[in-house]
Amino acid sequence: MKKYICEPCGYVYDPEVGDPDNGIAPHTAFEDLPEDWTCPVCGMGKEEFSLAEHE
């Protein structure tokens, strides 16, 4: 699954990990996140994320 990065703060959403602190289970693809999900670091919406480069 692809990782996405929050452009304003640099947080990387890793679908293998999810966002358990905000009720997002591991193995949840970025595309499957709720539309109202926000970055757990800076609070920006999904529209501020872009596909992360391969590591």
N, C-alpha and C positions, 0 to 999 in steps of 0.2 A: 504494500500500500504506500501511497505517496505521502510525503511530509509537506506541510505548508508552514510558511513563516509569516509572522505578523510584521509588516513593514515598519510600523512606528516604533516597536520596542524590541524586535528580534526574537520573540518567543517562537519556538518551533512546536507545532502540533504534530505529534507522532501518533498515528493511529494504532500502532502496536501497544502503546501505553494508554491512550485515551486521555480523559480528563476526569479521573475518579473523584477529585474534590468537588466537581460540579455535576456529578451524576452521569458522566459519559464513560461507558464501559470500554475496556480494552478491545481492540480490533474494530473500532467504529471508524469507518472511512470519513474523511473530511466532508465529502459530499452528503453524507448521511447525518451530519450534525444538525440540530434544530436551527431554523433560520434566526432565532433570537439568541443563539449561543454567542458569547463574547470571549475575547482573549482573557484568560485568567490573570494575566499580569497587568495589562493596561486598560482593559475594558472595551477595546475597539471591536467592531463587528466583523463578521466573516468577509465582508467586502474589502477589508484592509489586508487580507492575507493573499500571498501568492505562492506558487509552487516553489518549494525549496530546491536548490541545486542538489544533485547527487553528492553524497559525502564520500 
